[in-house]
Amino acid sequence: MSYPVQKNDNEWRAVLNREQFRILREKGTEAPFSGEYDKHQPSTGAYNCAACDAPLYRANHKFKSGCGWPAFFDAVPGAVTRHEDRSLGMNRTEIVCSNCGGHLGHVFKGEGYQTPTDERHCVNSISLKFAEGAGGEESGGSAPAA
């Protein structure tokens, strides 16, 4: 699949640190409970792609799932693309930034969280960059109580 932002590996390495490159470009995963945004709970703002700065998630779509990674029940419309992921001997849904193709994590459905979508976007903190006061409350409901 082609994305609007196109860079080769050397160009990505010039703008991402080693761990960001491993996760965003090589589909890695950070250790659970280690990320900067796991327990980050602002009421406004947006989480942007760490690679290309495209807005991905609104702060009011984040919820406490206890999974060890930031969890969102929805994304900014059109910001996240889903792909089937059959790695690790299981069938999952990978999520990537629609602007640059950077790996974000995976989305899970039907886990029983009391959210408007019954989805959990399980996202690596290192794939995100928080922008305070940026589009956090425009639309899409509010975060459920933890």
N, CA, C and O atoms as CSV, one atom per row, in Angstrom:
chain,resi,resn,atom,element,x,y,z
A,1,MET,N,N,0.845,-1.191,0.000
A,1,MET,CA,C,0.000,0.000,0.000
A,1,MET,C,C,0.882,1.242,0.000
A,1,MET,O,O,1.953,1.255,0.607
A,2,SER,N,N,0.435,2.262,-0.670
A,2,SER,CA,C,1.170,3.517,-0.765
A,2,SER,C,C,0.540,4.549,0.176
A,2,SER,O,O,-0.680,4.604,0.332
A,3,TYR,N,N,1.392,5.358,0.794
A,3,TYR,CA,C,0.951,6.390,1.736
A,3,TYR,C,C,1.435,7.755,1.255
A,3,TYR,O,O,2.443,7.829,0.553
A,4,PRO,N,N,0.746,8.835,1.611
A,4,PRO,CA,C,1.146,10.167,1.150
A,4,PRO,C,C,2.595,10.535,1.493
A,4,PRO,O,O,3.296,11.114,0.663
A,5,VAL,N,N,3.047,10.203,2.706
A,5,VAL,CA,C,4.434,10.483,3.084
A,5,VAL,C,C,5.275,9.268,2.727
A,5,VAL,O,O,5.084,8.185,3.281
A,6,GLN,N,N,6.202,9.451,1.806
A,6,GLN,CA,C,7.074,8.372,1.337
A,6,GLN,C,C,8.526,8.719,1.658
A,6,GLN,O,O,9.027,9.763,1.241
A,7,LYS,N,N,9.203,7.833,2.406
A,7,LYS,CA,C,10.634,7.985,2.700
A,7,LYS,C,C,11.270,6.615,2.648
A,7,LYS,O,O,10.622,5.611,2.941
A,8,ASN,N,N,12.534,6.571,2.277
A,8,ASN,CA,C,13.248,5.303,2.334
A,8,ASN,C,C,13.781,5.102,3.760
A,8,ASN,O,O,13.684,6.004,4.592
A,9,ASP,N,N,14.335,3.932,4.035
A,9,ASP,CA,C,14.803,3.626,5.392
A,9,ASP,C,C,15.831,4.636,5.902
A,9,ASP,O,O,15.785,5.025,7.069
A,10,ASN,N,N,16.747,5.058,5.050
A,10,ASN,CA,C,17.752,6.035,5.484
A,10,ASN,C,C,17.119,7.366,5.859
A,10,ASN,O,O,17.547,8.007,6.819
A,11,GLU,N,N,16.105,7.789,5.113
A,11,GLU,CA,C,15.402,9.039,5.435
A,11,GLU,C,C,14.645,8.905,6.752
A,11,GLU,O,O,14.623,9.843,7.549
A,12,TRP,N,N,14.016,7.735,6.995
A,12,TRP,CA,C,13.320,7.529,8.267
A,12,TRP,C,C,14.319,7.498,9.424
A,12,TRP,O,O,14.051,8.058,10.487
A,13,ARG,N,N,15.468,6.848,9.227
A,13,ARG,CA,C,16.479,6.782,10.299
A,13,ARG,C,C,16.999,8.170,10.663
A,13,ARG,O,O,17.421,8.392,11.797
A,14,ALA,N,N,16.973,9.098,9.719
A,14,ALA,CA,C,17.445,10.455,9.974
A,14,ALA,C,C,16.483,11.241,10.872
A,14,ALA,O,O,16.889,12.207,11.519
A,15,VAL,N,N,15.209,10.831,10.912
A,15,VAL,CA,C,14.227,11.584,11.706
A,15,VAL,C,C,13.670,10.804,12.898
A,15,VAL,O,O,12.991,11.382,13.746
A,16,LEU,N,N,13.947,9.507,12.975
A,16,LEU,CA,C,13.473,8.682,14.084
A,16,LEU,C,C,14.666,8.148,14.874
A,16,LEU,O,O,15.724,7.878,14.305
A,17,ASN,N,N,14.488,7.998,16.191
A,17,ASN,CA,C,15.550,7.352,16.949
A,17,ASN,C,C,15.484,5.843,16.717
A,17,ASN,O,O,14.552,5.363,16.071
A,18,ARG,N,N,16.430,5.106,17.219
A,18,ARG,CA,C,16.537,3.668,16.936
A,18,ARG,C,C,15.273,2.909,17.349
A,18,ARG,O,O,14.782,2.068,16.596
A,19,GLU,N,N,14.747,3.200,18.538
A,19,GLU,CA,C,13.556,2.491,19.016
A,19,GLU,C,C,12.315,2.891,18.220
A,19,GLU,O,O,11.481,2.036,17.920
A,20,GLN,N,N,12.176,4.157,17.875
A,20,GLN,CA,C,11.063,4.588,17.034
A,20,GLN,C,C,11.116,3.882,15.677
A,20,GLN,O,O,10.087,3.438,15.167
A,21,PHE,N,N,12.305,3.779,15.098
A,21,PHE,CA,C,12.438,3.104,13.812
A,21,PHE,C,C,12.041,1.635,13.945
A,21,PHE,O,O,11.325,1.111,13.092
A,22,ARG,N,N,12.496,0.965,15.002
A,22,ARG,CA,C,12.182,-0.446,15.211
A,22,ARG,C,C,10.676,-0.674,15.293
A,22,ARG,O,O,10.162,-1.637,14.724
A,23,ILE,N,N,9.981,0.193,15.986
A,23,ILE,CA,C,8.543,0.004,16.167
A,23,ILE,C,C,7.751,0.530,14.977
A,23,ILE,O,O,6.926,-0.195,14.420
A,24,LEU,N,N,7.983,1.766,14.580
A,24,LEU,CA,C,7.192,2.382,13.508
A,24,LEU,C,C,7.469,1.796,12.126
A,24,LEU,O,O,6.540,1.653,11.331
A,25,ARG,N,N,8.707,1.458,11.821
A,25,ARG,CA,C,9.054,1.001,10.474
A,25,ARG,C,C,9.237,-0.512,10.376
A,25,ARG,O,O,9.057,-1.088,9.303
A,26,GLU,N,N,9.598,-1.170,11.503
A,26,GLU,CA,C,9.832,-2.615,11.478
A,26,GLU,C,C,8.755,-3.399,12.229
A,26,GLU,O,O,8.896,-4.603,12.440
A,27,LYS,N,N,7.689,-2.722,12.630
A,27,LYS,CA,C,6.525,-3.338,13.285
A,27,LYS,C,C,6.865,-3.994,14.619
A,27,LYS,O,O,6.349,-5.062,14.949
A,28,GLY,N,N,7.735,-3.342,15.377
A,28,GLY,CA,C,8.097,-3.843,16.695
A,28,GLY,C,C,7.038,-3.507,17.731
A,28,GLY,O,O,6.023,-2.885,17.420
A,29,THR,N,N,7.285,-3.922,18.959
A,29,THR,CA,C,6.387,-3.646,20.084
A,29,THR,C,C,7.224,-3.249,21.289
A,29,THR,O,O,8.226,-3.896,21.594
A,30,GLU,N,N,6.816,-2.182,21.977
A,30,GLU,CA,C,7.511,-1.812,23.207
A,30,GLU,C,C,7.014,-2.692,24.344
A,30,GLU,O,O,5.923,-3.258,24.263
A,31,ALA,N,N,7.792,-2.808,25.380
A,31,ALA,CA,C,7.410,-3.628,26.532
A,31,ALA,C,C,6.162,-3.036,27.186
A,31,ALA,O,O,6.018,-1.815,27.248
A,32,PRO,N,N,5.250,-3.899,27.680
A,32,PRO,CA,C,4.052,-3.380,28.354
A,32,PRO,C,C,4.418,-2.574,29.585
A,32,PRO,O,O,5.409,-2.857,30.257
A,33,PHE,N,N,3.608,-1.568,29.871
A,33,PHE,CA,C,3.734,-0.687,31.032
A,33,PHE,C,C,5.010,0.160,31.012
A,33,PHE,O,O,5.364,0.760,32.027
A,34,SER,N,N,5.703,0.217,29.874
A,34,SER,CA,C,6.951,0.976,29.791
A,34,SER,C,C,6.797,2.305,29.068
A,34,SER,O,O,7.682,3.156,29.155
A,35,GLY,N,N,5.702,2.499,28.365
A,35,GLY,CA,C,5.545,3.666,27.509
A,35,GLY,C,C,5.129,4.926,28.234
A,35,GLY,O,O,4.465,4.882,29.269
A,36,GLU,N,N,5.528,6.031,27.680
A,36,GLU,CA,C,5.249,7.366,28.227
A,36,GLU,C,C,3.753,7.659,28.357
A,36,GLU,O,O,3.353,8.382,29.270
A,37,TYR,N,N,2.924,7.120,27.472
A,37,TYR,CA,C,1.514,7.491,27.443
A,37,TYR,C,C,0.565,6.435,28.006
A,37,TYR,O,O,-0.651,6.612,27.933
A,38,ASP,N,N,1.083,5.353,28.559
A,38,ASP,CA,C,0.215,4.314,29.120
A,38,ASP,C,C,-0.733,4.887,30.173
A,38,ASP,O,O,-1.935,4.629,30.126
A,39,LYS,N,N,-0.211,5.650,31.109
A,39,LYS,CA,C,-1.030,6.205,32.197
A,39,LYS,C,C,-1.339,7.689,31.995
A,39,LYS,O,O,-1.884,8.334,32.891
A,40,HIS,N,N,-1.006,8.220,30.855
A,40,HIS,CA,C,-1.256,9.622,30.513
A,40,HIS,C,C,-2.752,9.788,30.251
A,40,HIS,O,O,-3.276,9.135,29.349
A,41,GLN,N,N,-3.455,10.629,30.997
A,41,GLN,CA,C,-4.919,10.767,30.883
A,41,GLN,C,C,-5.366,12.226,30.792
A,41,GLN,O,O,-6.112,12.683,31.658
A,42,PRO,N,N,-4.937,12.964,29.780
A,42,PRO,CA,C,-5.436,14.338,29.642
A,42,PRO,C,C,-6.884,14.324,29.160
A,42,PRO,O,O,-7.338,13.340,28.576
A,43,SER,N,N,-7.597,15.401,29.401
A,43,SER,CA,C,-8.985,15.467,28.938
A,43,SER,C,C,-9.094,16.124,27.560
A,43,SER,O,O,-10.092,15.942,26.862
A,44,THR,N,N,-8.079,16.878,27.172
A,44,THR,CA,C,-8.069,17.504,25.847
A,44,THR,C,C,-6.713,17.287,25.201
A,44,THR,O,O,-5.746,16.909,25.863
A,45,GLY,N,N,-6.655,17.528,23.918
A,45,GLY,CA,C,-5.416,17.363,23.173
A,45,GLY,C,C,-5.552,16.246,22.163
A,45,GLY,O,O,-6.616,15.646,22.011
A,46,ALA,N,N,-4.458,15.979,21.478
A,46,ALA,CA,C,-4.454,14.932,20.467
A,46,ALA,C,C,-3.140,14.175,20.508
A,46,ALA,O,O,-2.103,14.714,20.895
A,47,TYR,N,N,-3.202,12.936,20.110
A,47,TYR,CA,C,-2.017,12.098,19.966
A,47,TYR,C,C,-1.725,12.003,18.479
A,47,TYR,O,O,-2.546,11.506,17.708
A,48,ASN,N,N,-0.556,12.479,18.081
A,48,ASN,CA,C,-0.152,12.504,16.681
A,48,ASN,C,C,0.850,11.401,16.411
A,48,ASN,O,O,1.433,10.834,17.335
A,49,CYS,N,N,1.044,11.104,15.147
A,49,CYS,CA,C,2.041,10.124,14.739
A,49,CYS,C,C,3.432,10.677,15.050
A,49,CYS,O,O,3.745,11.813,14.693
A,50,ALA,N,N,4.259,9.880,15.709
A,50,ALA,CA,C,5.617,10.310,16.051
A,50,ALA,C,C,6.500,10.437,14.817
A,50,ALA,O,O,7.520,11.126,14.856
A,51,ALA,N,N,6.125,9.784,13.728
A,51,ALA,CA,C,6.933,9.836,12.511
A,51,ALA,C,C,6.592,11.020,11.622
A,51,ALA,O,O,7.493,11.681,11.103
A,52,CYS,N,N,5.299,11.302,11.436
A,52,CYS,CA,C,4.907,12.339,10.455
A,52,CYS,C,C,4.041,13.451,11.042
A,52,CYS,O,O,3.694,14.399,10.337
A,53,ASP,N,N,3.691,13.349,12.315
A,53,ASP,CA,C,2.916,14.368,13.044
A,53,ASP,C,C,1.449,14.453,12.621
A,53,ASP,O,O,0.782,15.433,12.952
A,54,ALA,N,N,0.932,13.469,11.910
A,54,ALA,CA,C,-0.492,13.461,11.553
A,54,ALA,C,C,-1.324,13.167,12.796
A,54,ALA,O,O,-0.966,12.271,13.560
A,55,PRO,N,N,-2.422,13.889,13.027
A,55,PRO,CA,C,-3.295,13.589,14.166
A,55,PRO,C,C,-3.920,12.202,14.019
A,55,PRO,O,O,-4.463,11.866,12.967
A,56,LEU,N,N,-3.837,11.397,15.087
A,56,LEU,CA,C,-4.353,10.026,15.055
A,56,LEU,C,C,-5.510,9.804,16.013
A,56,LEU,O,O,-6.530,9.223,15.639
A,57,TYR,N,N,-5.355,10.266,17.254
A,57,TYR,CA,C,-6.343,10.007,18.310
A,57,TYR,C,C,-6.590,11.265,19.124
A,57,TYR,O,O,-5.680,12.062,19.352
A,58,ARG,N,N,-7.814,11.431,19.555
A,58,ARG,CA,C,-8.177,12.526,20.459
A,58,ARG,C,C,-8.037,12.043,21.908
A,58,ARG,O,O,-8.300,10.882,22.220
A,59,ALA,N,N,-7.625,12.947,22.766
A,59,ALA,CA,C,-7.436,12.595,24.177
A,59,ALA,C,C,-8.716,12.042,24.794
A,59,ALA,O,O,-8.651,11.145,25.635
A,60,ASN,N,N,-9.875,12.557,24.394
A,60,ASN,CA,C,-11.125,12.092,25.000
A,60,ASN,C,C,-11.577,10.738,24.460
A,60,ASN,O,O,-12.653,10.263,24.824
A,61,HIS,N,N,-10.775,10.107,23.598
A,61,HIS,CA,C,-11.046,8.740,23.130
A,61,HIS,C,C,-10.146,7.728,23.825
A,61,HIS,O,O,-10.233,6.528,23.561
A,62,LYS,N,N,-9.283,8.210,24.712
A,62,LYS,CA,C,-8.365,7.332,25.440
A,62,LYS,C,C,-9.077,6.799,26.683
A,62,LYS,O,O,-9.853,7.513,27.318
A,63,PHE,N,N,-8.806,5.544,27.020
A,63,PHE,CA,C,-9.393,4.976,28.230
A,63,PHE,C,C,-8.398,4.046,28.914
A,63,PHE,O,O,-7.442,3.570,28.302
A,64,LYS,N,N,-8.645,3.802,30.185
A,64,LYS,CA,C,-7.786,2.928,30.983
A,64,LYS,C,C,-8.222,1.482,30.766
A,64,LYS,O,O,-9.300,1.069,31.195
A,65,SER,N,N,-7.356,0.721,30.088
A,65,SER,CA,C,-7.690,-0.679,29.822
A,65,SER,C,C,-6.902,-1.627,30.715
A,65,SER,O,O,-7.301,-2.776,30.909
A,66,GLY,N,N,-5.788,-1.154,31.256
A,66,GLY,CA,C,-4.945,-2.011,32.074
A,66,GLY,C,C,-4.074,-2.954,31.261
A,66,GLY,O,O,-3.442,-3.844,31.828
A,67,CYS,N,N,-4.025,-2.780,29.944
A,67,CYS,CA,C,-3.287,-3.712,29.072
A,67,CYS,C,C,-1.786,-3.423,29.021
A,67,CYS,O,O,-1.016,-4.270,28.569
A,68,GLY,N,N,-1.358,-2.247,29.474
A,68,GLY,CA,C,0.062,-1.913,29.454
A,68,GLY,C,C,0.481,-1.012,28.321
A,68,GLY,O,O,1.640,-0.604,28.246
A,69,TRP,N,N,-0.444,-0.695,27.440
A,69,TRP,CA,C,-0.200,0.225,26.335
A,69,TRP,C,C,-1.349,1.227,26.297
A,69,TRP,O,O,-2.435,0.926,26.792
A,70,PRO,N,N,-1.140,2.407,25.723
A,70,PRO,CA,C,-2.248,3.345,25.573
A,70,PRO,C,C,-3.393,2.689,24.797
A,70,PRO,O,O,-3.171,2.001,23.801
A,71,ALA,N,N,-4.616,2.917,25.273
A,71,ALA,CA,C,-5.801,2.325,24.646
A,71,ALA,C,C,-6.768,3.430,24.255
A,71,ALA,O,O,-7.040,4.340,25.039
A,72,PHE,N,N,-7.282,3.343,23.039
A,72,PHE,CA,C,-8.247,4.300,22.504
A,72,PHE,C,C,-9.433,3.526,21.957
A,72,PHE,O,O,-9.266,2.430,21.423
A,73,PHE,N,N,-10.631,4.089,22.086
A,73,PHE,CA,C,-11.799,3.391,21.541
A,73,PHE,C,C,-12.125,3.814,20.119
A,73,PHE,O,O,-12.978,3.202,19.476
A,74,ASP,N,N,-11.457,4.856,19.613
A,74,ASP,CA,C,-11.691,5.294,18.247
A,74,ASP,C,C,-10.529,6.176,17.809
A,74,ASP,O,O,-9.775,6.678,18.643
A,75,ALA,N,N,-10.386,6.364,16.503
A,75,ALA,CA,C,-9.339,7.204,15.926
A,75,ALA,C,C,-9.965,8.407,15.237
A,75,ALA,O,O,-11.168,8.432,14.979
A,76,VAL,N,N,-9.141,9.398,14.944
A,76,VAL,CA,C,-9.571,10.516,14.107
A,76,VAL,C,C,-10.018,9.911,12.770
A,76,VAL,O,O,-9.304,9.074,12.217
A,77,PRO,N,N,-11.172,10.310,12.240
A,77,PRO,CA,C,-11.652,9.711,10.982
A,77,PRO,C,C,-10.605,9.740,9.867
A,77,PRO,O,O,-10.056,10.793,9.542
A,78,GLY,N,N,-10.338,8.566,9.288
A,78,GLY,CA,C,-9.397,8.428,8.190
A,78,GLY,C,C,-7.929,8.395,8.568
A,78,GLY,O,O,-7.078,8.239,7.693
A,79,ALA,N,N,-7.605,8.539,9.860
A,79,ALA,CA,C,-6.215,8.651,10.291
A,79,ALA,C,C,-5.495,7.319,10.426
A,79,ALA,O,O,-4.267,7.266,10.362
A,80,VAL,N,N,-6.252,6.242,10.612
A,80,VAL,CA,C,-5.669,4.933,10.884
A,80,VAL,C,C,-6.159,3.927,9.842
A,80,VAL,O,O,-7.352,3.853,9.548
A,81,THR,N,N,-5.238,3.166,9.300
A,81,THR,CA,C,-5.552,2.115,8.331
A,81,THR,C,C,-5.362,0.761,8.996
A,81,THR,O,O,-4.422,0.563,9.766
A,82,ARG,N,N,-6.260,-0.167,8.696
A,82,ARG,CA,C,-6.216,-1.511,9.277
A,82,ARG,C,C,-5.722,-2.515,8.242
A,82,ARG,O,O,-6.072,-2.447,7.063
A,83,HIS,N,N,-4.899,-3.449,8.715
A,83,HIS,CA,C,-4.386,-4.537,7.876
A,83,HIS,C,C,-4.499,-5.839,8.654
A,83,HIS,O,O,-4.332,-5.864,9.873
A,84,GLU,N,N,-4.783,-6.913,7.941
A,84,GLU,CA,C,-4.760,-8.229,8.571
A,84,GLU,C,C,-3.314,-8.585,8.908
A,84,GLU,O,O,-2.414,-8.401,8.088
A,85,ASP,N,N,-3.099,-9.095,10.121
A,85,ASP,CA,C,-1.770,-9.472,10.603
A,85,ASP,C,C,-1.829,-10.917,11.074
A,85,ASP,O,O,-2.466,-11.222,12.082
A,86,ARG,N,N,-1.166,-11.800,10.345
A,86,ARG,CA,C,-1.160,-13.225,10.698
A,86,ARG,C,C,0.172,-13.653,11.310
A,86,ARG,O,O,0.483,-14.843,11.354
A,87,SER,N,N,0.949,-12.699,11.775
A,87,SER,CA,C,2.227,-13.031,12.398
A,87,SER,C,C,1.994,-13.648,13.774
A,87,SER,O,O,0.893,-13.571,14.318
A,88,LEU,N,N,3.011,-14.244,14.316
A,88,LEU,CA,C,2.979,-14.850,15.652
A,88,LEU,C,C,1.938,-15.956,15.794
A,88,LEU,O,O,1.494,-16.255,16.903
A,89,GLY,N,N,1.551,-16.563,14.674
A,89,GLY,CA,C,0.634,-17.688,14.719
A,89,GLY,C,C,-0.798,-17.343,15.098
A,89,GLY,O,O,-1.553,-18.219,15.518
A,90,MET,N,N,-1.179,-16.083,14.954
A,90,MET,CA,C,-2.551,-15.676,15.271
A,90,MET,C,C,-3.054,-14.678,14.240
A,90,MET,O,O,-2.272,-14.108,13.480
A,91,ASN,N,N,-4.351,-14.474,14.222
A,91,ASN,CA,C,-4.949,-13.523,13.300
A,91,ASN,C,C,-5.345,-12.275,14.083
A,91,ASN,O,O,-6.235,-12.322,14.932
A,92,ARG,N,N,-4.674,-11.152,13.789
A,92,ARG,CA,C,-4.958,-9.883,14.472
A,92,ARG,C,C,-5.161,-8.799,13.419
A,92,ARG,O,O,-4.951,-9.025,12.227
A,93,THR,N,N,-5.571,-7.621,13.878
A,93,THR,CA,C,-5.734,-6.477,12.994
A,93,THR,C,C,-4.694,-5.433,13.365
A,93,THR,O,O,-4.771,-4.813,14.425
A,94,GLU,N,N,-3.717,-5.245,12.478
A,94,GLU,CA,C,-2.686,-4.232,12.681
A,94,GLU,C,C,-3.263,-2.869,12.319
A,94,GLU,O,O,-4.089,-2.756,11.414
A,95,ILE,N,N,-2.819,-1.832,13.034
A,95,ILE,CA,C,-3.192,-0.461,12.701
A,95,ILE,C,C,-1.925,0.336,12.392
A,95,ILE,O,O,-0.920,0.244,13.096
A,96,VAL,N,N,-2.008,1.124,11.312
A,96,VAL,CA,C,-0.894,1.962,10.883
A,96,VAL,C,C,-1.402,3.374,10.616
A,96,VAL,O,O,-2.593,3.583,10.383
A,97,CYS,N,N,-0.495,4.333,10.653
A,97,CYS,CA,C,-0.820,5.714,10.304
A,97,CYS,C,C,-1.178,5.770,8.823
A,97,CYS,O,O,-0.417,5.288,7.984
A,98,SER,N,N,-2.317,6.348,8.499
A,98,SER,CA,C,-2.761,6.451,7.103
A,98,SER,C,C,-1.925,7.434,6.297
A,98,SER,O,O,-1.979,7.428,5.067
A,99,ASN,N,N,-1.152,8.279,6.972
A,99,ASN,CA,C,-0.351,9.283,6.281
A,99,ASN,C,C,1.037,8.768,5.902
A,99,ASN,O,O,1.544,9.096,4.829
A,100,CYS,N,N,1.663,7.956,6.781
A,100,CYS,CA,C,3.032,7.507,6.503
A,100,CYS,C,C,3.209,5.991,6.581
A,100,CYS,O,O,4.275,5.482,6.237
A,101,GLY,N,N,2.192,5.268,7.024
A,101,GLY,CA,C,2.293,3.815,7.130
A,101,GLY,C,C,3.010,3.333,8.370
A,101,GLY,O,O,3.295,2.142,8.487
A,102,GLY,N,N,3.310,4.223,9.300
A,102,GLY,CA,C,4.000,3.839,10.533
A,102,GLY,C,C,3.149,2.892,11.374
A,102,GLY,O,O,1.954,3.119,11.563
A,103,HIS,N,N,3.778,1.828,11.878
A,103,HIS,CA,C,3.085,0.843,12.718
A,103,HIS,C,C,2.715,1.477,14.051
A,103,HIS,O,O,3.556,2.065,14.730
A,104,LEU,N,N,1.443,1.347,14.414
A,104,LEU,CA,C,0.953,1.878,15.680
A,104,LEU,C,C,0.742,0.778,16.710
A,104,LEU,O,O,1.112,0.934,17.874
A,105,GLY,N,N,0.154,-0.322,16.289
A,105,GLY,CA,C,-0.161,-1.418,17.197
A,105,GLY,C,C,-1.226,-2.294,16.572
A,105,GLY,O,O,-1.165,-2.620,15.387
A,106,HIS,N,N,-2.210,-2.676,17.388
A,106,HIS,CA,C,-3.289,-3.550,16.916
A,106,HIS,C,C,-4.614,-3.084,17.510
A,106,HIS,O,O,-4.645,-2.406,18.538
A,107,VAL,N,N,-5.694,-3.453,16.854
A,107,VAL,CA,C,-7.029,-3.139,17.359
A,107,VAL,C,C,-7.741,-4.455,17.654
A,107,VAL,O,O,-7.650,-5.422,16.899
A,108,PHE,N,N,-8.456,-4.455,18.784
A,108,PHE,CA,C,-9.183,-5.639,19.236
A,108,PHE,C,C,-10.639,-5.264,19.450
A,108,PHE,O,O,-10.942,-4.174,19.935
A,109,LYS,N,N,-11.534,-6.163,19.091
A,109,LYS,CA,C,-12.982,-5.921,19.210
A,109,LYS,C,C,-13.605,-6.931,20.175
A,109,LYS,O,O,-13.102,-8.041,20.351
A,110,GLY,N,N,-14.705,-6.521,20.792
A,110,GLY,CA,C,-15.510,-7.440,21.572
A,110,GLY,C,C,-14.897,-7.911,22.878
A,110,GLY,O,O,-15.188,-9.014,23.339
A,111,GLU,N,N,-14.059,-7.093,23.471
A,111,GLU,CA,C,-13.427,-7.486,24.729
A,111,GLU,C,C,-14.266,-7.122,25.954
A,111,GLU,O,O,-13.919,-7.488,27.077
A,112,GLY,N,N,-15.367,-6.402,25.741
A,112,GLY,CA,C,-16.260,-6.079,26.842
A,112,GLY,C,C,-15.975,-4.775,27.560
A,112,GLY,O,O,-16.579,-4.503,28.598
A,113,TYR,N,N,-15.068,-3.959,27.034
A,113,TYR,CA,C,-14.860,-2.641,27.646
A,113,TYR,C,C,-16.107,-1.804,27.412
A,113,TYR,O,O,-16.730,-1.899,26.355
A,114,GLN,N,N,-16.469,-0.999,28.374
A,114,GLN,CA,C,-17.657,-0.154,28.263
A,114,GLN,C,C,-17.310,1.123,27.492
A,114,GLN,O,O,-17.248,2.213,28.061
A,115,THR,N,N,-17.084,0.961,26.184
A,115,THR,CA,C,-16.754,2.077,25.309
A,115,THR,C,C,-17.787,2.163,24.192
A,115,THR,O,O,-18.465,1.173,23.918
A,116,PRO,N,N,-17.926,3.303,23.546
A,116,PRO,CA,C,-18.929,3.445,22.488
A,116,PRO,C,C,-18.740,2.505,21.302
A,116,PRO,O,O,-19.711,2.195,20.613
A,117,THR,N,N,-17.512,2.041,21.044
A,117,THR,CA,C,-17.241,1.226,19.864
A,117,THR,C,C,-16.979,-0.245,20.174
A,117,THR,O,O,-16.953,-1.067,19.258
A,118,ASP,N,N,-16.785,-0.590,21.443
A,118,ASP,CA,C,-16.372,-1.932,21.860
A,118,ASP,C,C,-15.086,-2.346,21.140
A,118,ASP,O,O,-14.899,-3.514,20.801
A,119,GLU,N,N,-14.202,-1.366,20.913
A,119,GLU,CA,C,-12.892,-1.616,20.332
A,119,GLU,C,C,-11.825,-1.076,21.271
A,119,GLU,O,O,-12.043,-0.129,22.026
A,120,ARG,N,N,-10.652,-1.722,21.194
A,120,ARG,CA,C,-9.472,-1.229,21.917
A,120,ARG,C,C,-8.330,-1.111,20.913
A,120,ARG,O,O,-7.796,-2.111,20.434
A,121,HIS,N,N,-7.969,0.127,20.607
A,121,HIS,CA,C,-6.788,0.377,19.793
A,121,HIS,C,C,-5.617,0.356,20.765
A,121,HIS,O,O,-5.437,1.288,21.549
A,122,CYS,N,N,-4.835,-0.689,20.712
A,122,CYS,CA,C,-3.691,-0.902,21.590
A,122,CYS,C,C,-2.462,-0.360,20.864
A,122,CYS,O,O,-1.978,-0.972,19.912
A,123,VAL,N,N,-1.956,0.803,21.320
A,123,VAL,CA,C,-0.977,1.569,20.558
A,123,VAL,C,C,0.335,1.693,21.339
A,123,VAL,O,O,0.324,1.949,22.543
A,124,ASN,N,N,1.448,1.514,20.655
A,124,ASN,CA,C,2.754,1.746,21.264
A,124,ASN,C,C,2.919,3.228,21.564
A,124,ASN,O,O,2.712,4.061,20.682
A,125,SER,N,N,3.290,3.570,22.796
A,125,SER,CA,C,3.519,4.975,23.155
A,125,SER,C,C,4.536,5.629,22.235
A,125,SER,O,O,4.385,6.791,21.856
A,126,ILE,N,N,5.565,4.886,21.880
A,126,ILE,CA,C,6.652,5.449,21.075
A,126,ILE,C,C,6.192,5.826,19.669
A,126,ILE,O,O,6.869,6.583,18.975
A,127,SER,N,N,5.050,5.304,19.253
A,127,SER,CA,C,4.487,5.657,17.947
A,127,SER,C,C,3.724,6.975,17.994
A,127,SER,O,O,3.279,7.477,16.962
A,128,LEU,N,N,3.575,7.534,19.196
A,128,LEU,CA,C,2.747,8.719,19.400
A,128,LEU,C,C,3.553,9.915,19.873
A,128,LEU,O,O,4.655,9.782,20.407
A,129,LYS,N,N,2.972,11.085,19.661
A,129,LYS,CA,C,3.498,12.344,20.181
A,129,LYS,C,C,2.275,13.158,20.606
A,129,LYS,O,O,1.400,13.430,19.784
A,130,PHE,N,N,2.207,13.550,21.889
A,130,PHE,CA,C,1.034,14.263,22.383
A,130,PHE,C,C,1.116,15.748,22.053
A,130,PHE,O,O,2.158,16.381,22.221
A,131,ALA,N,N,-0.008,16.293,21.579
A,131,ALA,CA,C,-0.124,17.721,21.282
A,131,ALA,C,C,-1.214,18.290,22.181
A,131,ALA,O,O,-2.402,18.068,21.949
A,132,GLU,N,N,-0.808,19.010,23.188
A,132,GLU,CA,C,-1.740,19.575,24.155
A,132,GLU,C,C,-2.685,20.568,23.495
A,132,GLU,O,O,-2.258,21.425,22.722
A,133,GLY,N,N,-3.977,20.447,23.806
A,133,GLY,CA,C,-4.978,21.377,23.303
A,133,GLY,C,C,-5.245,21.295,21.813
A,133,GLY,O,O,-5.886,22.185,21.254
A,134,ALA,N,N,-4.765,20.242,21.154
A,134,ALA,CA,C,-4.926,20.132,19.701
A,134,ALA,C,C,-6.082,19.219,19.344
A,134,ALA,O,O,-5.911,18.003,19.261
A,135,GLY,N,N,-7.258,19.793,19.132
A,135,GLY,CA,C,-8.385,19.021,18.610
A,135,GLY,C,C,-8.906,17.938,19.518
A,135,GLY,O,O,-9.440,16.941,19.031
A,136,GLY,N,N,-8.772,18.091,20.814
A,136,GLY,CA,C,-9.153,17.027,21.725
A,136,GLY,C,C,-10.624,16.819,21.934
A,136,GLY,O,O,-11.034,15.720,22.306
A,137,GLU,N,N,-11.449,17.838,21.710
A,137,GLU,CA,C,-12.857,17.659,22.069
A,137,GLU,C,C,-13.829,17.986,20.967
A,137,GLU,O,O,-14.996,18.258,21.248
A,138,GLU,N,N,-13.395,17.970,19.718
A,138,GLU,CA,C,-14.274,18.355,18.626
A,138,GLU,C,C,-15.481,17.459,18.475
A,138,GLU,O,O,-16.602,17.951,18.341
A,139,SER,N,N,-15.273,16.135,18.493
A,139,SER,CA,C,-16.385,15.244,18.234
A,139,SER,C,C,-16.093,13.862,18.747
A,139,SER,O,O,-14.988,13.578,19.210
A,140,GLY,N,N,-17.079,13.008,18.667
A,140,GLY,CA,C,-16.851,11.603,18.911
A,140,GLY,C,C,-17.080,11.124,20.315
A,140,GLY,O,O,-16.589,10.053,20.671
A,141,GLY,N,N,-17.804,11.863,21.137
A,141,GLY,CA,C,-18.125,11.357,22.458
A,141,GLY,C,C,-17.041,11.620,23.451
A,141,GLY,O,O,-16.110,12.384,23.197
A,142,SER,N,N,-17.169,10.979,24.592
A,142,SER,CA,C,-16.192,11.188,25.648
A,142,SER,C,C,-15.693,9.847,26.135
A,142,SER,O,O,-16.301,8.804,25.896
A,143,ALA,N,N,-14.582,9.905,26.816
A,143,ALA,CA,C,-13.964,8.686,27.327
A,143,ALA,C,C,-14.824,8.104,28.446
A,143,ALA,O,O,-15.367,8.854,29.256
A,144,PRO,N,N,-14.954,6.802,28.502
A,144,PRO,CA,C,-15.723,6.167,29.556
A,144,PRO,C,C,-14.976,6.220,30.880
A,144,PRO,O,O,-13.756,6.389,30.899
A,145,ALA,N,N,-15.682,6.081,31.959
A,145,ALA,CA,C,-15.050,6.039,33.269
A,145,ALA,C,C,-14.232,4.776,33.382
A,145,ALA,O,O,-14.582,3.736,32.825
A,146,ALA,N,N,-13.140,4.881,34.111
A,146,ALA,CA,C,-12.247,3.714,34.245
A,146,ALA,C,C,-12.759,2.743,35.277
A,146,ALA,O,O,-12.134,1.710,35.516
